């Protein structure tokens, strides 16, 4: 029972760390474009790569679980 609670707590912490990153991009997008000297299309490609990596990791994690 105790291990189950630890796993649940770990899941909550991980979810809390991942999801704000996706929403903060909307707030900081103009700053990121300016600082990294990239276009919106290039940033879109980076977001696509991030989504692909998340999908691969999700599939791997579900297989492990």
MARZABA-480069 format. One record per atom (N, C-alpha, C): residue number from 0; residue in one letter; atom name; x, y, z. Coordinates in pm, 1 decimal, always signed. Atoms other than C-alpha are relative to their C-alpha. Layout:
<rs>
+------+------+-------+----------+----------+----------+
| pavo | guvo | kolke |       px |       py |       pz |
+------+------+-------+----------+----------+----------+
|  NUM |    a |    CA |        X |        Y |        Z |
...
+------+------+-------+----------+----------+----------+
</rs>
This chain:
<rs>
+------+------+-------+----------+----------+----------+
| pavo | guvo | kolke |       px |       py |       pz |
+------+------+-------+----------+----------+----------+
|    0 |    x |     N |    +83.5 |   -119.1 |     +0.0 |
|    0 |    x |    CA |     +0.0 |     +0.0 |     +0.0 |
|    0 |    x |     C |    +87.8 |   +125.1 |     +0.0 |
|    1 |    x |     N |    -87.7 |   -116.3 |    -10.2 |
|    1 |    x |    CA |   +282.2 |   +237.5 |    +84.0 |
|    1 |    x |     C |    +69.6 |    +29.2 |   -132.7 |
|    2 |    x |     N |    -64.9 |    -16.9 |   +130.2 |
|    2 |    x |    CA |   +454.6 |   +178.2 |   -251.1 |
|    2 |    x |     C |    -96.9 |    +65.5 |    -98.6 |
|    3 |    x |     N |   +103.0 |    -57.9 |    +86.1 |
|    3 |    x |    CA |   +129.4 |   +263.9 |   -430.4 |
|    3 |    x |     C |    -12.1 |   +150.0 |    +22.7 |
|    4 |    x |     N |     +7.3 |   -143.0 |    -31.4 |
|    4 |    x |    CA |   +112.9 |   +599.1 |   -251.1 |
|    4 |    x |     C |   +122.7 |    +74.6 |    -51.8 |
|    5 |    x |     N |   -121.8 |    -61.0 |    +51.5 |
|    5 |    x |    CA |   +474.6 |   +673.2 |   -344.4 |
|    5 |    x |     C |     -8.3 |    +17.0 |   -151.3 |
|    6 |    x |     N |    +13.8 |     -7.6 |   +145.2 |
|    6 |    x |    CA |   +404.7 |   +595.3 |   -710.5 |
|    6 |    x |     C |   -100.6 |   +107.4 |    -40.0 |
|    7 |    x |     N |    +99.4 |   -103.6 |    +28.0 |
|    7 |    x |    CA |    +95.9 |   +817.1 |   -706.1 |
|    7 |    x |     C |    +58.2 |   +138.8 |    +21.9 |
|    8 |    x |     N |    -62.5 |   -129.3 |    -28.0 |
|    8 |    x |    CA |   +290.2 |  +1103.3 |   -550.6 |
|    8 |    x |     C |   +101.9 |    +35.4 |   -108.1 |
|    9 |    x |     N |    -97.0 |    -22.2 |   +106.5 |
|    9 |    x |    CA |   +565.7 |  +1063.0 |   -808.6 |
|    9 |    x |     C |    -70.0 |    +39.4 |   -130.6 |
|   10 |    x |     N |    +77.7 |    -32.7 |   +119.0 |
|   10 |    x |    CA |   +308.3 |  +1072.3 |  -1088.3 |
|   10 |    x |     C |    -54.1 |   +142.9 |     +7.0 |
|   11 |    x |     N |    +52.5 |   -135.0 |    -17.7 |
|   11 |    x |    CA |   +151.3 |  +1390.1 |   -950.1 |
|   11 |    x |     C |   +110.3 |   +104.1 |    -16.2 |
|   12 |    x |     N |   -112.6 |    -93.2 |    +11.4 |
|   12 |    x |    CA |   +489.5 |  +1562.3 |   -921.5 |
|   12 |    x |     C |    +46.3 |    +10.4 |   -144.9 |
|   13 |    x |     N |    -44.0 |     -0.7 |   +139.7 |
|   13 |    x |    CA |   +589.6 |  +1460.3 |  -1274.9 |
|   13 |    x |     C |    -99.6 |    +74.6 |    -87.9 |
|   14 |    x |     N |   +101.9 |    -69.8 |    +78.8 |
|   14 |    x |    CA |   +261.2 |  +1580.8 |  -1421.6 |
|   14 |    x |     C |     +3.2 |   +149.3 |    +29.6 |
|   15 |    x |     N |     -7.8 |   -140.9 |    -36.5 |
|   15 |    x |    CA |   +293.2 |  +1905.1 |  -1233.1 |
|   15 |    x |     C |   +121.1 |    +69.4 |    -58.2 |
|   16 |    x |     N |   -120.4 |    -59.2 |    +58.5 |
|   16 |    x |    CA |   +639.4 |  +1959.2 |  -1379.1 |
|   16 |    x |     C |     -9.7 |    +11.5 |   -151.3 |
|   17 |    x |     N |     +4.5 |     +3.4 |   +146.2 |
|   17 |    x |    CA |   +554.1 |  +1876.7 |  -1741.1 |
|   17 |    x |     C |   -102.8 |    +96.7 |    -57.0 |
|   18 |    x |     N |   +106.8 |    -74.7 |    +64.3 |
|   18 |    x |    CA |   +223.2 |  +2045.2 |  -1814.5 |
|   18 |    x |     C |    +16.4 |   +151.2 |     +3.4 |
|   19 |    x |     N |    -19.1 |   -146.1 |     +5.9 |
|   19 |    x |    CA |   +310.4 |  +2403.1 |  -1710.8 |
|   19 |    x |     C |    +97.7 |    +43.5 |   -108.9 |
|   20 |    x |     N |    -95.5 |    -34.8 |   +104.7 |
|   20 |    x |    CA |   +599.3 |  +2397.0 |  -1957.7 |
|   20 |    x |     C |    -72.4 |    +24.1 |   -131.9 |
|   21 |    x |     N |    +73.7 |    -13.1 |   +125.7 |
|   21 |    x |    CA |   +354.6 |  +2351.2 |  -2243.6 |
|   21 |    x |     C |    -81.9 |   +128.2 |     -4.8 |
|   22 |    x |     N |    +83.8 |   -119.9 |     -0.7 |
|   22 |    x |    CA |   +137.6 |  +2643.8 |  -2135.1 |
|   22 |    x |     C |    +81.7 |   +128.3 |    +16.1 |
|   23 |    x |     N |    -85.4 |   -118.1 |    -14.4 |
|   23 |    x |    CA |   +420.7 |  +2880.6 |  -2043.9 |
|   23 |    x |     C |    +54.2 |    +47.0 |   -134.0 |
|   24 |    x |     N |    -50.9 |    -38.3 |   +131.6 |
|   24 |    x |    CA |   +530.7 |  +2878.2 |  -2407.2 |
|   24 |    x |     C |    -83.5 |   +111.8 |    -61.1 |
|   25 |    x |     N |    +86.0 |   -104.5 |    +54.7 |
|   25 |    x |    CA |   +231.3 |  +3094.5 |  -2495.9 |
|   25 |    x |     C |    +32.9 |   +135.8 |    +61.1 |
|   26 |    x |     N |    -31.8 |   -124.8 |    -68.1 |
|   26 |    x |    CA |   +335.2 |  +3354.5 |  -2242.0 |
|   26 |    x |     C |   +135.0 |    +53.8 |    -45.4 |
|   27 |    x |     N |   -137.3 |    -41.9 |    +29.3 |
|   27 |    x |    CA |   +704.1 |  +3360.7 |  -2332.2 |
|   27 |    x |     C |    +39.0 |    -11.6 |   -146.8 |
|   28 |    x |     N |    -34.0 |    +19.6 |   +140.4 |
|   28 |    x |    CA |   +682.6 |  +3300.5 |  -2707.8 |
|   28 |    x |     C |    +67.7 |   +122.2 |    -62.4 |
|   29 |    x |     N |    -70.2 |   -114.8 |    +59.8 |
|   29 |    x |    CA |   +769.4 |  +3659.0 |  -2813.9 |
|   29 |    x |     C |   +143.0 |    +16.2 |    +52.2 |
|   30 |    x |     N |   -133.4 |    -11.0 |    -58.5 |
|   30 |    x |    CA |  +1064.9 |  +3660.7 |  -2575.0 |
|   30 |    x |     C |    +93.4 |   -106.8 |    -55.9 |
|   31 |    x |     N |    -82.6 |   +107.7 |    +54.6 |
|   31 |    x |    CA |  +1191.2 |  +3323.2 |  -2699.9 |
|   31 |    x |     C |    +38.8 |    +29.2 |   -144.3 |
|   32 |    x |     N |    -30.3 |    -32.3 |   +139.5 |
|   32 |    x |    CA |  +1167.4 |  +3436.7 |  -3061.5 |
|   32 |    x |     C |   +109.6 |   +105.4 |     -8.6 |
|   33 |    x |     N |    -97.5 |   -109.5 |     +1.2 |
|   33 |    x |    CA |  +1365.6 |  +3749.4 |  -2983.6 |
|   33 |    x |     C |   +137.0 |    -45.1 |    +49.1 |
|   34 |    x |     N |   -127.1 |    +40.2 |    -61.1 |
|   34 |    x |    CA |  +1632.7 |  +3590.1 |  -2764.6 |
|   34 |    x |     C |    +75.2 |    -99.6 |    -88.3 |
|   35 |    x |     N |    -66.0 |   +103.8 |    +78.9 |
|   35 |    x |    CA |  +1702.4 |  +3289.1 |  -2988.3 |
|   35 |    x |     C |    +10.1 |    +35.1 |   -148.3 |
|   36 |    x |     N |     -6.4 |    -46.3 |   +139.6 |
|   36 |    x |    CA |  +1664.2 |  +3486.1 |  -3313.9 |
|   36 |    x |     C |    -52.9 |   -105.2 |    -97.1 |
|   37 |    x |     N |    +63.2 |    +98.0 |    +87.0 |
|   37 |    x |    CA |  +1428.0 |  +3233.6 |  -3469.1 |
|   37 |    x |     C |   -137.3 |    +51.2 |    -42.6 |
|   38 |    x |     N |   +131.8 |    -39.5 |    +49.5 |
|   38 |    x |    CA |  +1107.6 |  +3268.0 |  -3669.5 |
|   38 |    x |     C |   -108.8 |    -84.2 |    +68.2 |
|   39 |    x |     N |   +110.5 |    +77.4 |    -57.0 |
|   39 |    x |    CA |   +763.9 |  +3145.6 |  -3565.7 |
|   39 |    x |     C |     -5.8 |   -139.3 |    -62.1 |
|   40 |    x |     N |     -0.7 |   +131.9 |    +64.8 |
|   40 |    x |    CA |   +793.9 |  +2863.3 |  -3820.2 |
|   40 |    x |     C |   +104.8 |    -90.9 |    +63.0 |
|   41 |    x |     N |   -105.3 |    +80.1 |    -63.0 |
|   41 |    x |    CA |  +1121.6 |  +2745.1 |  -3665.8 |
|   41 |    x |     C |    -41.9 |    -43.1 |   +140.8 |
|   42 |    x |     N |    +48.2 |    +34.8 |   -133.4 |
|   42 |    x |    CA |   +966.9 |  +2756.7 |  -3320.9 |
|   42 |    x |     C |   -108.3 |   -107.4 |    -10.5 |
|   43 |    x |     N |   +100.4 |   +103.5 |    +22.8 |
|   43 |    x |    CA |   +676.9 |  +2554.1 |  -3457.5 |
|   43 |    x |     C |    +62.3 |   -136.2 |    -24.5 |
|   44 |    x |     N |    -71.4 |   +125.8 |    +21.9 |
|   44 |    x |    CA |   +921.0 |  +2288.9 |  -3579.0 |
|   44 |    x |     C |    +53.9 |    -55.4 |   +132.5 |
|   45 |    x |     N |    -49.3 |    +44.8 |   -131.0 |
|   45 |    x |    CA |  +1072.8 |  +2277.1 |  -3231.1 |
|   45 |    x |     C |   -113.2 |    -56.4 |    +85.0 |
|   46 |    x |     N |   +116.5 |    +50.5 |    -74.0 |
|   46 |    x |    CA |   +726.4 |  +2234.3 |  -3076.8 |
|   46 |    x |     C |    -44.3 |   -135.0 |    -55.7 |
|   47 |    x |     N |    +34.6 |   +129.1 |    +59.8 |
|   47 |    x |    CA |   +657.6 |  +1953.6 |  -3322.9 |
|   47 |    x |     C |    +95.3 |   -108.4 |    +47.9 |
|   48 |    x |     N |    -98.1 |    +95.7 |    -50.2 |
|   48 |    x |    CA |   +978.8 |  +1781.7 |  -3218.3 |
|   48 |    x |     C |    -28.3 |    -33.9 |   +146.5 |
|   49 |    x |     N |    +32.8 |    +22.7 |   -140.8 |
|   49 |    x |    CA |   +882.3 |  +1825.6 |  -2852.1 |
|   49 |    x |     C |   -120.0 |    -92.2 |    +13.0 |
|   50 |    x |     N |   +118.1 |    +86.0 |     -3.5 |
|   50 |    x |    CA |   +540.5 |  +1670.7 |  -2916.5 |
|   50 |    x |     C |    +31.6 |   -142.8 |    -40.3 |
|   51 |    x |     N |    -40.1 |   +134.1 |    +44.1 |
|   51 |    x |    CA |   +698.3 |  +1378.3 |  -3100.5 |
|   51 |    x |     C |    +76.2 |    -72.5 |   +110.1 |
|   52 |    x |     N |    -76.7 |    +60.3 |   -109.8 |
|   52 |    x |    CA |   +942.2 |  +1316.6 |  -2816.1 |
|   52 |    x |     C |    -92.6 |    -38.5 |   +115.2 |
|   53 |    x |     N |    +95.9 |    +33.5 |   -105.3 |
|   53 |    x |    CA |   +656.8 |  +1331.4 |  -2563.4 |
|   53 |    x |     C |    -79.0 |   -124.8 |    -36.1 |
|   54 |    x |     N |    +77.8 |   +116.2 |    +42.2 |
|   54 |    x |    CA |   +457.0 |  +1078.9 |  -2768.1 |
|   54 |    x |     C |    +82.8 |   -127.7 |     +9.0 |
|   55 |    x |     N |    -88.3 |   +117.8 |     -6.7 |
|   55 |    x |    CA |   +752.4 |   +839.4 |  -2794.7 |
|   55 |    x |     C |    +22.5 |    -40.8 |   +146.0 |
|   56 |    x |     N |    -22.4 |    +30.6 |   -142.3 |
|   56 |    x |    CA |   +822.7 |   +866.4 |  -2421.8 |
|   56 |    x |     C |   -126.7 |    -53.2 |    +65.7 |
|   57 |    x |     N |   +126.2 |    +49.3 |    -54.4 |
|   57 |    x |    CA |   +454.3 |   +815.4 |  -2341.5 |
|   57 |    x |     C |    -20.9 |   -145.8 |    -39.6 |
|   58 |    x |     N |    +14.0 |   +137.5 |    +46.3 |
|   58 |    x |    CA |   +447.6 |   +499.0 |  -2554.0 |
|   58 |    x |     C |    +97.4 |    -91.9 |    +74.2 |
|   59 |    x |     N |    -98.6 |    +80.5 |    -71.7 |
|   59 |    x |    CA |   +766.4 |   +372.0 |  -2393.3 |
|   59 |    x |     C |    -40.4 |    -18.2 |   +146.8 |
|   60 |    x |     N |    +41.4 |     +8.3 |   -139.7 |
|   60 |    x |    CA |   +635.5 |   +451.5 |  -2046.6 |
|   60 |    x |     C |   -119.5 |    -92.1 |    +19.9 |
|   61 |    x |     N |   +116.2 |    +87.6 |    -14.2 |
|   61 |    x |    CA |   +305.9 |   +274.4 |  -2106.0 |
|   61 |    x |     C |    +40.2 |   -145.6 |    -21.3 |
|   62 |    x |     N |    -46.4 |   +136.5 |    +20.7 |
|   62 |    x |    CA |   +491.2 |    -31.9 |  -2233.6 |
|   62 |    x |     C |    +71.6 |    -51.3 |   +126.4 |
|   63 |    x |     N |    -72.4 |    +38.1 |   -122.2 |
|   63 |    x |    CA |   +714.4 |    -34.3 |  -1924.1 |
|   63 |    x |     C |    -96.5 |    -27.5 |   +114.6 |
|   64 |    x |     N |    +97.0 |    +14.9 |   -108.5 |
|   64 |    x |    CA |   +416.9 |     +7.2 |  -1691.4 |
|   64 |    x |     C |    -78.5 |   -127.9 |    -19.4 |
+------+------+-------+----------+----------+----------+
</rs>
